[in-house]
Amino acid sequence: MSDPICPLCDRPIPPGAPQSQHHLIPRLKGGKGGPTVLLHQICHNEIHATLSETDLARSYNTVAALRAHPRLAKFLRWIAKRPPGFHSKTPGGRRKR
């Protein structure tokens, strides 16, 4: 069986690579039990470093919308050059609350 593909960066998620489920609508905003996608942990971290729970619920509740966000698009160009199991601390500061 082949490795699952991260829908955000389109790279495989190899066994043992840090990974997590992302709620397309944040649990705190009514997404508990809603659709989730399996992502690399670094991709998931970048989403939450970039967008507030409110922004995620209102405007960025699909993979296509996430990929279209300018900061995430820049991140996706960068991560595409890294191996599938790559993980590092999320660069830059956390979003302002």
Gaussian input, Z-matrix of N, CA and C with variables (Angstrom, degrees):
# hf/3-21g

backbone

0 1
 N
 C     1     B1
 C     2     B2     1     A1
 N     3     B3     2     A2     1     D1
 C     4     B4     3     A3     2     D2
 C     5     B5     4     A4     3     D3
 N     6     B6     5     A5     4     D4
 C     7     B7     6     A6     5     D5
 C     8     B8     7     A7     6     D6
 N     9     B9     8     A8     7     D7
 C    10    B10     9     A9     8     D8
 C    11    B11    10    A10     9     D9
 N    12    B12    11    A11    10    D10
 C    13    B13    12    A12    11    D11
 C    14    B14    13    A13    12    D12
 N    15    B15    14    A14    13    D13
 C    16    B16    15    A15    14    D14
 C    17    B17    16    A16    15    D15
 N    18    B18    17    A17    16    D16
 C    19    B19    18    A18    17    D17
 C    20    B20    19    A19    18    D18
 N    21    B21    20    A20    19    D19
 C    22    B22    21    A21    20    D20
 C    23    B23    22    A22    21    D21
 N    24    B24    23    A23    22    D22
 C    25    B25    24    A24    23    D23
 C    26    B26    25    A25    24    D24
 N    27    B27    26    A26    25    D25
 C    28    B28    27    A27    26    D26
 C    29    B29    28    A28    27    D27
 N    30    B30    29    A29    28    D28
 C    31    B31    30    A30    29    D29
 C    32    B32    31    A31    30    D30
 N    33    B33    32    A32    31    D31
 C    34    B34    33    A33    32    D32
 C    35    B35    34    A34    33    D33
 N    36    B36    35    A35    34    D34
 C    37    B37    36    A36    35    D35
 C    38    B38    37    A37    36    D36
 N    39    B39    38    A38    37    D37
 C    40    B40    39    A39    38    D38
 C    41    B41    40    A40    39    D39
 N    42    B42    41    A41    40    D40
 C    43    B43    42    A42    41    D41
 C    44    B44    43    A43    42    D42
 N    45    B45    44    A44    43    D43
 C    46    B46    45    A45    44    D44
 C    47    B47    46    A46    45    D45
 N    48    B48    47    A47    46    D46
 C    49    B49    48    A48    47    D47
 C    50    B50    49    A49    48    D48
 N    51    B51    50    A50    49    D49
 C    52    B52    51    A51    50    D50
 C    53    B53    52    A52    51    D51
 N    54    B54    53    A53    52    D52
 C    55    B55    54    A54    53    D53
 C    56    B56    55    A55    54    D54
 N    57    B57    56    A56    55    D55
 C    58    B58    57    A57    56    D56
 C    59    B59    58    A58    57    D57
 N    60    B60    59    A59    58    D58
 C    61    B61    60    A60    59    D59
 C    62    B62    61    A61    60    D60
 N    63    B63    62    A62    61    D61
 C    64    B64    63    A63    62    D62
 C    65    B65    64    A64    63    D63
 N    66    B66    65    A65    64    D64
 C    67    B67    66    A66    65    D65
 C    68    B68    67    A67    66    D66
 N    69    B69    68    A68    67    D67
 C    70    B70    69    A69    68    D68
 C    71    B71    70    A70    69    D69
 N    72    B72    71    A71    70    D70
 C    73    B73    72    A72    71    D71
 C    74    B74    73    A73    72    D72
 N    75    B75    74    A74    73    D73
 C    76    B76    75    A75    74    D74
 C    77    B77    76    A76    75    D75
 N    78    B78    77    A77    76    D76
 C    79    B79    78    A78    77    D77
 C    80    B80    79    A79    78    D78
 N    81    B81    80    A80    79    D79
 C    82    B82    81    A81    80    D80
 C    83    B83    82    A82    81    D81
 N    84    B84    83    A83    82    D82
 C    85    B85    84    A84    83    D83
 C    86    B86    85    A85    84    D84
 N    87    B87    86    A86    85    D85
 C    88    B88    87    A87    86    D86
 C    89    B89    88    A88    87    D87
 N    90    B90    89    A89    88    D88
 C    91    B91    90    A90    89    D89
 C    92    B92    91    A91    90    D90
 N    93    B93    92    A92    91    D91
 C    94    B94    93    A93    92    D92
 C    95    B95    94    A94    93    D93
 N    96    B96    95    A95    94    D94
 C    97    B97    96    A96    95    D95
 C    98    B98    97    A97    96    D96
 N    99    B99    98    A98    97    D97
 C   100   B100    99    A99    98    D98
 C   101   B101   100   A100    99    D99
 N   102   B102   101   A101   100   D100
 C   103   B103   102   A102   101   D101
 C   104   B104   103   A103   102   D102
 N   105   B105   104   A104   103   D103
 C   106   B106   105   A105   104   D104
 C   107   B107   106   A106   105   D105
 N   108   B108   107   A107   106   D106
 C   109   B109   108   A108   107   D107
 C   110   B110   109   A109   108   D108
 N   111   B111   110   A110   109   D109
 C   112   B112   111   A111   110   D110
 C   113   B113   112   A112   111   D111
 N   114   B114   113   A113   112   D112
 C   115   B115   114   A114   113   D113
 C   116   B116   115   A115   114   D114
 N   117   B117   116   A116   115   D115
 C   118   B118   117   A117   116   D116
 C   119   B119   118   A118   117   D117
 N   120   B120   119   A119   118   D118
 C   121   B121   120   A120   119   D119
 C   122   B122   121   A121   120   D120
 N   123   B123   122   A122   121   D121
 C   124   B124   123   A123   122   D122
 C   125   B125   124   A124   123   D123
 N   126   B126   125   A125   124   D124
 C   127   B127   126   A126   125   D125
 C   128   B128   127   A127   126   D126
 N   129   B129   128   A128   127   D127
 C   130   B130   129   A129   128   D128
 C   131   B131   130   A130   129   D129
 N   132   B132   131   A131   130   D130
 C   133   B133   132   A132   131   D131
 C   134   B134   133   A133   132   D132
 N   135   B135   134   A134   133   D133
 C   136   B136   135   A135   134   D134
 C   137   B137   136   A136   135   D135
 N   138   B138   137   A137   136   D136
 C   139   B139   138   A138   137   D137
 C   140   B140   139   A139   138   D138
 N   141   B141   140   A140   139   D139
 C   142   B142   141   A141   140   D140
 C   143   B143   142   A142   141   D141
 N   144   B144   143   A143   142   D142
 C   145   B145   144   A144   143   D143
 C   146   B146   145   A145   144   D144
 N   147   B147   146   A146   145   D145
 C   148   B148   147   A147   146   D146
 C   149   B149   148   A148   147   D147
 N   150   B150   149   A149   148   D148
 C   151   B151   150   A150   149   D149
 C   152   B152   151   A151   150   D150
 N   153   B153   152   A152   151   D151
 C   154   B154   153   A153   152   D152
 C   155   B155   154   A154   153   D153
 N   156   B156   155   A155   154   D154
 C   157   B157   156   A156   155   D155
 C   158   B158   157   A157   156   D156
 N   159   B159   158   A158   157   D157
 C   160   B160   159   A159   158   D158
 C   161   B161   160   A160   159   D159
 N   162   B162   161   A161   160   D160
 C   163   B163   162   A162   161   D161
 C   164   B164   163   A163   162   D162
 N   165   B165   164   A164   163   D163
 C   166   B166   165   A165   164   D164
 C   167   B167   166   A166   165   D165
 N   168   B168   167   A167   166   D166
 C   169   B169   168   A168   167   D167
 C   170   B170   169   A169   168   D168
 N   171   B171   170   A170   169   D169
 C   172   B172   171   A171   170   D170
 C   173   B173   172   A172   171   D171
 N   174   B174   173   A173   172   D172
 C   175   B175   174   A174   173   D173
 C   176   B176   175   A175   174   D174
 N   177   B177   176   A176   175   D175
 C   178   B178   177   A177   176   D176
 C   179   B179   178   A178   177   D177
 N   180   B180   179   A179   178   D178
 C   181   B181   180   A180   179   D179
 C   182   B182   181   A181   180   D180
 N   183   B183   182   A182   181   D181
 C   184   B184   183   A183   182   D182
 C   185   B185   184   A184   183   D183
 N   186   B186   185   A185   184   D184
 C   187   B187   186   A186   185   D185
 C   188   B188   187   A187   186   D186
 N   189   B189   188   A188   187   D187
 C   190   B190   189   A189   188   D188
 C   191   B191   190   A190   189   D189
 N   192   B192   191   A191   190   D190
 C   193   B193   192   A192   191   D191
 C   194   B194   193   A193   192   D192
 N   195   B195   194   A194   193   D193
 C   196   B196   195   A195   194   D194
 C   197   B197   196   A196   195   D195
 N   198   B198   197   A197   196   D196
 C   199   B199   198   A198   197   D197
 C   200   B200   199   A199   198   D198
 N   201   B201   200   A200   199   D199
 C   202   B202   201   A201   200   D200
 C   203   B203   202   A202   201   D201
 N   204   B204   203   A203   202   D202
 C   205   B205   204   A204   203   D203
 C   206   B206   205   A205   204   D204
 N   207   B207   206   A206   205   D205
 C   208   B208   207   A207   206   D206
 C   209   B209   208   A208   207   D207
 N   210   B210   209   A209   208   D208
 C   211   B211   210   A210   209   D209
 C   212   B212   211   A211   210   D210
 N   213   B213   212   A212   211   D211
 C   214   B214   213   A213   212   D212
 C   215   B215   214   A214   213   D213
 N   216   B216   215   A215   214   D214
 C   217   B217   216   A216   215   D215
 C   218   B218   217   A217   216   D216
 N   219   B219   218   A218   217   D217
 C   220   B220   219   A219   218   D218
 C   221   B221   220   A220   219   D219
 N   222   B222   221   A221   220   D220
 C   223   B223   222   A222   221   D221
 C   224   B224   223   A223   222   D222
 N   225   B225   224   A224   223   D223
 C   226   B226   225   A225   224   D224
 C   227   B227   226   A226   225   D225
 N   228   B228   227   A227   226   D226
 C   229   B229   228   A228   227   D227
 C   230   B230   229   A229   228   D228
 N   231   B231   230   A230   229   D229
 C   232   B232   231   A231   230   D230
 C   233   B233   232   A232   231   D231
 N   234   B234   233   A233   232   D232
 C   235   B235   234   A234   233   D233
 C   236   B236   235   A235   234   D234
 N   237   B237   236   A236   235   D235
 C   238   B238   237   A237   236   D236
 C   239   B239   238   A238   237   D237
 N   240   B240   239   A239   238   D238
 C   241   B241   240   A240   239   D239
 C   242   B242   241   A241   240   D240
 N   243   B243   242   A242   241   D241
 C   244   B244   243   A243   242   D242
 C   245   B245   244   A244   243   D243
 N   246   B246   245   A245   244   D244
 C   247   B247   246   A246   245   D245
 C   248   B248   247   A247   246   D246
 N   249   B249   248   A248   247   D247
 C   250   B250   249   A249   248   D248
 C   251   B251   250   A250   249   D249
 N   252   B252   251   A251   250   D250
 C   253   B253   252   A252   251   D251
 C   254   B254   253   A253   252   D252
 N   255   B255   254   A254   253   D253
 C   256   B256   255   A255   254   D254
 C   257   B257   256   A256   255   D255
 N   258   B258   257   A257   256   D256
 C   259   B259   258   A258   257   D257
 C   260   B260   259   A259   258   D258
 N   261   B261   260   A260   259   D259
 C   262   B262   261   A261   260   D260
 C   263   B263   262   A262   261   D261
 N   264   B264   263   A263   262   D262
 C   265   B265   264   A264   263   D263
 C   266   B266   265   A265   264   D264
 N   267   B267   266   A266   265   D265
 C   268   B268   267   A267   266   D266
 C   269   B269   268   A268   267   D267
 N   270   B270   269   A269   268   D268
 C   271   B271   270   A270   269   D269
 C   272   B272   271   A271   270   D270
 N   273   B273   272   A272   271   D271
 C   274   B274   273   A273   272   D272
 C   275   B275   274   A274   273   D273
 N   276   B276   275   A275   274   D274
 C   277   B277   276   A276   275   D275
 C   278   B278   277   A277   276   D276
 N   279   B279   278   A278   277   D277
 C   280   B280   279   A279   278   D278
 C   281   B281   280   A280   279   D279
 N   282   B282   281   A281   280   D280
 C   283   B283   282   A282   281   D281
 C   284   B284   283   A283   282   D282
 N   285   B285   284   A284   283   D283
 C   286   B286   285   A285   284   D284
 C   287   B287   286   A286   285   D285
 N   288   B288   287   A287   286   D286
 C   289   B289   288   A288   287   D287
 C   290   B290   289   A289   288   D288

   B1=1.4597
   B2=1.5312
   B3=1.3152
   B4=1.4602
   B5=1.5301
   B6=1.3272
   B7=1.4549
   B8=1.5273
   B9=1.3475
   B10=1.4636
   B11=1.5300
   B12=1.3117
   B13=1.4656
   B14=1.5274
   B15=1.3068
   B16=1.4646
   B17=1.5314
   B18=1.3415
   B19=1.4562
   B20=1.5322
   B21=1.3314
   B22=1.4632
   B23=1.5286
   B24=1.3495
   B25=1.4736
   B26=1.5285
   B27=1.3381
   B28=1.4745
   B29=1.5273
   B30=1.3334
   B31=1.4657
   B32=1.5269
   B33=1.3393
   B34=1.4684
   B35=1.5279
   B36=1.3253
   B37=1.4635
   B38=1.5326
   B39=1.3596
   B40=1.4663
   B41=1.5293
   B42=1.3472
   B43=1.4673
   B44=1.5323
   B45=1.2983
   B46=1.4632
   B47=1.5175
   B48=1.3266
   B49=1.4705
   B50=1.5270
   B51=1.3401
   B52=1.4674
   B53=1.5296
   B54=1.3312
   B55=1.4625
   B56=1.5195
   B57=1.3181
   B58=1.4622
   B59=1.5209
   B60=1.3272
   B61=1.4620
   B62=1.5224
   B63=1.3234
   B64=1.4658
   B65=1.5200
   B66=1.3351
   B67=1.4646
   B68=1.5259
   B69=1.3185
   B70=1.4638
   B71=1.5305
   B72=1.3135
   B73=1.4697
   B74=1.5309
   B75=1.3432
   B76=1.4708
   B77=1.5247
   B78=1.3276
   B79=1.4688
   B80=1.5225
   B81=1.3355
   B82=1.4671
   B83=1.5271
   B84=1.3335
   B85=1.4655
   B86=1.5267
   B87=1.3252
   B88=1.4574
   B89=1.5114
   B90=1.3314
   B91=1.4559
   B92=1.5066
   B93=1.3391
   B94=1.4635
   B95=1.5224
   B96=1.3065
   B97=1.4561
   B98=1.5222
   B99=1.3350
   B100=1.4581
   B101=1.5191
   B102=1.3265
   B103=1.4621
   B104=1.5271
   B105=1.3390
   B106=1.4630
   B107=1.5257
   B108=1.3305
   B109=1.4601
   B110=1.5264
   B111=1.3299
   B112=1.4582
   B113=1.5233
   B114=1.3391
   B115=1.4597
   B116=1.5211
   B117=1.3535
   B118=1.4629
   B119=1.5261
   B120=1.3194
   B121=1.4614
   B122=1.5301
   B123=1.3450
   B124=1.4675
   B125=1.5350
   B126=1.3308
   B127=1.4697
   B128=1.5224
   B129=1.3360
   B130=1.4654
   B131=1.5290
   B132=1.3389
   B133=1.4677
   B134=1.5301
   B135=1.3272
   B136=1.4668
   B137=1.5318
   B138=1.3212
   B139=1.4684
   B140=1.5288
   B141=1.3421
   B142=1.4688
   B143=1.5262
   B144=1.3191
   B145=1.4687
   B146=1.5302
   B147=1.3179
   B148=1.4686
   B149=1.5227
   B150=1.3186
   B151=1.4680
   B152=1.5253
   B153=1.3313
   B154=1.4626
   B155=1.5334
   B156=1.3202
   B157=1.4699
   B158=1.5334
   B159=1.3352
   B160=1.4678
   B161=1.5210
   B162=1.3485
   B163=1.4726
   B164=1.5255
   B165=1.3407
   B166=1.4621
   B167=1.5276
   B168=1.3174
   B169=1.4641
   B170=1.5287
   B171=1.3317
   B172=1.4702
   B173=1.5191
   B174=1.3381
   B175=1.4654
   B176=1.5173
   B177=1.3190
   B178=1.4719
   B179=1.5248
   B180=1.3450
   B181=1.4632
   B182=1.5253
   B183=1.3509
   B184=1.4700
   B185=1.5253
   B186=1.3186
   B187=1.4662
   B188=1.5322
   B189=1.3298
   B190=1.4709
   B191=1.5253
   B192=1.3334
   B193=1.4701
   B194=1.5227
   B195=1.3302
   B196=1.4726
   B197=1.5289
   B198=1.3211
   B199=1.4688
   B200=1.5231
   B201=1.3268
   B202=1.4687
   B203=1.5303
   B204=1.3317
   B205=1.4711
   B206=1.5284
   B207=1.3490
   B208=1.4757
   B209=1.5356
   B210=1.3345
   B211=1.4635
   B212=1.5257
   B213=1.3314
   B214=1.4654
   B215=1.5258
   B216=1.3288
   B217=1.4702
   B218=1.5287
   B219=1.3230
   B220=1.4689
   B221=1.5309
   B222=1.3317
   B223=1.4565
   B224=1.5338
   B225=1.3380
   B226=1.4659
   B227=1.5276
   B228=1.3259
   B229=1.4762
   B230=1.5233
   B231=1.3288
   B232=1.4731
   B233=1.5287
   B234=1.3263
   B235=1.4681
   B236=1.5290
   B237=1.3192
   B238=1.4715
   B239=1.5244
   B240=1.3404
   B241=1.4671
   B242=1.5281
   B243=1.3237
   B244=1.4650
   B245=1.5303
   B246=1.3442
   B247=1.4743
   B248=1.5353
   B249=1.3361
   B250=1.4689
   B251=1.5328
   B252=1.3240
   B253=1.4654
   B254=1.5189
   B255=1.3366
   B256=1.4631
   B257=1.5249
   B258=1.3405
   B259=1.4620
   B260=1.5140
   B261=1.3040
   B262=1.4554
   B263=1.5095
   B264=1.3173
   B265=1.4634
   B266=1.5170
   B267=1.3134
   B268=1.4583
   B269=1.5240
   B270=1.3502
   B271=1.4612
   B272=1.5302
   B273=1.3073
   B274=1.4691
   B275=1.5165
   B276=1.3078
   B277=1.4588
   B278=1.5015
   B279=1.3075
   B280=1.4671
   B281=1.5192
   B282=1.3279
   B283=1.4560
   B284=1.5185
   B285=1.2782
   B286=1.4653
   B287=1.5204
   B288=1.2974
   B289=1.4799
   B290=1.5068
   A1=108.70
   A2=116.64
   A3=119.43
   A4=110.09
   A5=114.51
   A6=120.84
   A7=110.11
   A8=116.89
   A9=118.39
   A10=110.27
   A11=117.03
   A12=122.89
   A13=108.51
   A14=115.82
   A15=121.03
   A16=107.85
   A17=118.45
   A18=119.32
   A19=113.54
   A20=116.94
   A21=118.99
   A22=110.44
   A23=116.78
   A24=119.61
   A25=113.69
   A26=117.47
   A27=122.60
   A28=113.91
   A29=118.00
   A30=120.74
   A31=108.58
   A32=117.77
   A33=119.97
   A34=110.89
   A35=115.62
   A36=121.87
   A37=106.50
   A38=117.00
   A39=118.77
   A40=111.97
   A41=116.92
   A42=119.60
   A43=108.85
   A44=116.42
   A45=120.50
   A46=114.31
   A47=118.01
   A48=120.09
   A49=108.28
   A50=117.35
   A51=118.75
   A52=109.92
   A53=115.93
   A54=121.52
   A55=109.18
   A56=117.01
   A57=120.64
   A58=110.29
   A59=114.55
   A60=121.97
   A61=108.46
   A62=116.36
   A63=121.69
   A64=108.43
   A65=116.12
   A66=121.01
   A67=107.69
   A68=117.88
   A69=120.91
   A70=110.78
   A71=117.12
   A72=121.44
   A73=105.12
   A74=117.53
   A75=119.71
   A76=112.44
   A77=115.59
   A78=120.58
   A79=111.25
   A80=116.61
   A81=120.52
   A82=112.60
   A83=116.87
   A84=121.60
   A85=111.31
   A86=117.14
   A87=120.98
   A88=115.09
   A89=117.91
   A90=120.35
   A91=116.00
   A92=117.42
   A93=119.72
   A94=108.88
   A95=116.83
   A96=120.66
   A97=112.98
   A98=116.65
   A99=120.90
   A100=111.81
   A101=117.01
   A102=120.22
   A103=112.62
   A104=114.86
   A105=121.72
   A106=108.64
   A107=115.61
   A108=121.61
   A109=108.22
   A110=116.15
   A111=121.73
   A112=108.51
   A113=116.00
   A114=122.00
   A115=110.61
   A116=115.71
   A117=119.00
   A118=106.90
   A119=117.37
   A120=119.61
   A121=111.00
   A122=117.39
   A123=120.08
   A124=110.72
   A125=117.77
   A126=121.02
   A127=110.16
   A128=116.11
   A129=121.26
   A130=110.35
   A131=116.55
   A132=120.57
   A133=110.79
   A134=116.36
   A135=120.23
   A136=110.92
   A137=116.98
   A138=120.05
   A139=110.07
   A140=115.68
   A141=119.48
   A142=112.73
   A143=117.85
   A144=120.74
   A145=110.31
   A146=116.35
   A147=121.82
   A148=112.90
   A149=116.96
   A150=121.22
   A151=112.48
   A152=115.71
   A153=120.91
   A154=109.39
   A155=115.89
   A156=120.59
   A157=109.60
   A158=116.63
   A159=120.82
   A160=110.72
   A161=117.16
   A162=120.45
   A163=110.64
   A164=116.30
   A165=120.07
   A166=110.64
   A167=117.18
   A168=120.75
   A169=111.52
   A170=116.84
   A171=120.80
   A172=113.78
   A173=116.67
   A174=119.50
   A175=115.38
   A176=118.22
   A177=120.37
   A178=110.58
   A179=116.20
   A180=120.33
   A181=112.76
   A182=116.30
   A183=121.16
   A184=107.68
   A185=115.67
   A186=119.60
   A187=109.58
   A188=117.87
   A189=120.76
   A190=110.88
   A191=117.55
   A192=120.73
   A193=110.46
   A194=116.95
   A195=120.34
   A196=110.55
   A197=116.01
   A198=120.25
   A199=112.15
   A200=117.20
   A201=121.62
   A202=112.81
   A203=118.36
   A204=120.60
   A205=108.77
   A206=118.82
   A207=120.94
   A208=114.65
   A209=118.48
   A210=119.46
   A211=111.14
   A212=116.94
   A213=119.50
   A214=110.74
   A215=118.01
   A216=120.82
   A217=109.94
   A218=117.22
   A219=121.24
   A220=110.08
   A221=116.75
   A222=121.54
   A223=110.43
   A224=117.38
   A225=120.95
   A226=111.65
   A227=117.32
   A228=119.76
   A229=110.09
   A230=117.23
   A231=122.66
   A232=111.02
   A233=116.69
   A234=120.81
   A235=111.49
   A236=117.85
   A237=121.04
   A238=111.79
   A239=116.85
   A240=121.10
   A241=112.30
   A242=117.80
   A243=121.92
   A244=110.32
   A245=116.53
   A246=118.95
   A247=111.10
   A248=117.36
   A249=121.23
   A250=114.58
   A251=118.43
   A252=120.45
   A253=113.91
   A254=117.54
   A255=121.89
   A256=111.57
   A257=115.93
   A258=121.32
   A259=108.18
   A260=116.35
   A261=121.66
   A262=108.00
   A263=115.54
   A264=118.16
   A265=108.23
   A266=116.36
   A267=120.49
   A268=108.65
   A269=117.82
   A270=120.08
   A271=111.42
   A272=115.15
   A273=118.97
   A274=111.35
   A275=115.90
   A276=120.10
   A277=112.27
   A278=114.25
   A279=119.20
   A280=108.32
   A281=115.90
   A282=119.52
   A283=110.08
   A284=115.36
   A285=120.57
   A286=108.52
   A287=117.12
   A288=121.39
   A289=111.07
   D1=139.16
   D2=-178.49
   D3=-83.96
   D4=159.89
   D5=-179.82
   D6=-66.37
   D7=148.13
   D8=174.84
   D9=-63.79
   D10=154.43
   D11=-179.88
   D12=-104.51
   D13=131.79
   D14=175.83
   D15=-70.68
   D16=119.27
   D17=-177.10
   D18=-68.64
   D19=-17.35
   D20=-179.67
   D21=-79.61
   D22=-52.60
   D23=-174.64
   D24=-101.79
   D25=-6.75
   D26=179.68
   D27=64.71
   D28=19.95
   D29=175.53
   D30=-102.07
   D31=152.23
   D32=176.74
   D33=-64.56
   D34=152.19
   D35=174.24
   D36=-108.09
   D37=97.78
   D38=-176.70
   D39=-71.06
   D40=156.76
   D41=176.96
   D42=-57.18
   D43=139.34
   D44=179.04
   D45=86.99
   D46=-12.53
   D47=177.86
   D48=-75.28
   D49=140.58
   D50=177.01
   D51=-59.05
   D52=129.69
   D53=-176.03
   D54=-150.11
   D55=160.38
   D56=177.25
   D57=-160.10
   D58=163.91
   D59=177.02
   D60=-87.79
   D61=133.50
   D62=175.81
   D63=-109.93
   D64=125.68
   D65=174.21
   D66=-78.10
   D67=120.29
   D68=-178.95
   D69=-61.93
   D70=-35.22
   D71=168.90
   D72=-111.50
   D73=120.48
   D74=-176.04
   D75=-53.12
   D76=142.35
   D77=-179.85
   D78=-55.21
   D79=-39.39
   D80=-178.79
   D81=-68.21
   D82=-15.05
   D83=-178.62
   D84=-111.37
   D85=25.48
   D86=175.61
   D87=96.92
   D88=8.81
   D89=-176.82
   D90=-92.49
   D91=4.63
   D92=179.02
   D93=-60.61
   D94=125.20
   D95=-177.40
   D96=83.58
   D97=-0.99
   D98=179.37
   D99=-84.58
   D100=-173.60
   D101=-176.78
   D102=-66.48
   D103=141.90
   D104=176.03
   D105=-128.22
   D106=159.55
   D107=174.14
   D108=-131.56
   D109=143.52
   D110=177.05
   D111=-83.53
   D112=124.29
   D113=-178.28
   D114=-126.78
   D115=158.14
   D116=164.88
   D117=-58.93
   D118=146.16
   D119=178.61
   D120=-60.43
   D121=-38.48
   D122=-179.34
   D123=-63.84
   D124=-36.12
   D125=177.28
   D126=-68.25
   D127=-42.85
   D128=178.62
   D129=-62.14
   D130=-43.98
   D131=179.26
   D132=-59.77
   D133=-41.50
   D134=-177.69
   D135=-65.37
   D136=-38.45
   D137=176.99
   D138=-57.64
   D139=-49.24
   D140=-175.34
   D141=-77.29
   D142=-19.58
   D143=173.86
   D144=-77.53
   D145=-21.49
   D146=-174.41
   D147=-96.67
   D148=-41.65
   D149=-169.46
   D150=-121.68
   D151=144.18
   D152=175.43
   D153=-77.38
   D154=163.66
   D155=177.12
   D156=-58.72
   D157=-39.05
   D158=179.98
   D159=-64.09
   D160=-46.24
   D161=178.25
   D162=-60.91
   D163=-41.92
   D164=179.03
   D165=-60.72
   D166=-44.87
   D167=-177.86
   D168=-67.95
   D169=-41.87
   D170=-174.31
   D171=-79.09
   D172=-47.84
   D173=-166.83
   D174=-122.96
   D175=-18.33
   D176=-172.46
   D177=-125.52
   D178=51.27
   D179=-176.67
   D180=-103.77
   D181=20.05
   D182=171.51
   D183=-134.36
   D184=157.17
   D185=177.65
   D186=-62.41
   D187=-39.63
   D188=-179.64
   D189=-61.18
   D190=-42.05
   D191=179.35
   D192=-65.84
   D193=-41.30
   D194=178.58
   D195=-61.07
   D196=-44.41
   D197=-178.47
   D198=-65.19
   D199=-25.89
   D200=-178.37
   D201=-82.50
   D202=-15.20
   D203=-179.56
   D204=-64.63
   D205=132.57
   D206=-174.36
   D207=-55.11
   D208=-46.59
   D209=-179.13
   D210=-67.44
   D211=-40.00
   D212=179.16
   D213=-68.57
   D214=-36.52
   D215=177.43
   D216=-61.97
   D217=-41.02
   D218=177.67
   D219=-64.14
   D220=-44.00
   D221=177.24
   D222=-59.53
   D223=-42.73
   D224=-177.99
   D225=-65.12
   D226=-35.73
   D227=175.08
   D228=-64.17
   D229=-38.78
   D230=-179.21
   D231=-70.05
   D232=-48.14
   D233=-174.88
   D234=-69.26
   D235=-24.89
   D236=-179.69
   D237=-60.09
   D238=-24.24
   D239=-179.12
   D240=-87.62
   D241=-0.96
   D242=-177.57
   D243=-100.04
   D244=154.61
   D245=177.32
   D246=-66.07
   D247=156.32
   D248=-174.78
   D249=-55.98
   D250=-34.14
   D251=-178.08
   D252=-89.11
   D253=4.86
   D254=-176.39
   D255=-60.57
   D256=137.60
   D257=173.80
   D258=-147.94
   D259=140.98
   D260=174.09
   D261=-152.07
   D262=172.12
   D263=174.56
   D264=-62.28
   D265=147.96
   D266=178.96
   D267=-70.01
   D268=121.11
   D269=-177.63
   D270=-69.81
   D271=154.40
   D272=178.25
   D273=81.74
   D274=169.78
   D275=-179.28
   D276=-80.04
   D277=166.17
   D278=175.20
   D279=-72.79
   D280=157.81
   D281=179.28
   D282=-61.98
   D283=154.75
   D284=177.21
   D285=-74.75
   D286=134.70
   D287=-177.99
   D288=-82.24

